[in-house]
């Protein structure tokens, strides 16, 4: 049976509703555009407010999109890390094995040193700190450099005692009151410390220059005994300072002399420990009996 002629092909009520909705949306968009155009012409301030609202709404969606993009990138990084975990694990295992061998070698050397010390009957009596106290001030400039400790004779602090911070040697107690003391810093022009270079064991003298640095001079003149980056520690000569206390790092070399920067900065250190004098220097020798 043939279809009736009055019925068009593709006839559908759903298509008609869709076309009608499209026309309505297009007309509404045109009217909205005309209205916005009129507002922009007649009231620019109100139009600027509308633009701000649109920007805020867009920023919200932009933030959501950025979070999604970052999440995708993070997922990609996680996947890359997962794929590279095998090689990273192998490298970490190699490093761990190397460090274990180094620790074993260090233990062997320590045991050998202890055995040799027992063989030669060598004992080390390192002094214990008297107290730990606050550094409450220091001299920032000038030829004379001092720091102030919040402890004095009431805390058994006496002139000549060594003052150390976690970084290294700070100086010596210059004078002490009942509840406070003054410390002569390493950078003071009157300071002289017997030191040695850890790299070569070379004995030297480090003196303050009054400008925040120290000058290191070798006891044997000639050559270029210093290198930039050399670590300077106390040698223990003279009996005032215990050996192997970190003092300074060489920053510049000038022939057979070097400029070093002290490791301990009293302007940044909050606390310091006070140590007794390792061994008082011999000043007066007893009189020899006449034959």
Secondary structure as UniProt FT lines:
FT   TURN            5..6
FT   TURN            9..10
FT   HELIX           13..42
FT   HELIX           44..119
FT   TURN            120..121
FT   STRAND          129..138
FT   STRAND          146..149
FT   HELIX           153..155
FT   TURN            159..160
FT   STRAND          162..165
FT   TURN            166..167
FT   STRAND          168..176
FT   STRAND          181..185
FT   TURN            186..187
FT   TURN            189..190
FT   STRAND          192..197
FT   TURN            198..200
FT   STRAND          203..208
FT   STRAND          214..218
FT   TURN            228..229
FT   STRAND          231..234
FT   TURN            237..238
FT   TURN            243..244
FT   STRAND          246..254
FT   TURN            255..256
FT   STRAND          257..262
FT   TURN            266..268
FT   STRAND          271..275
//
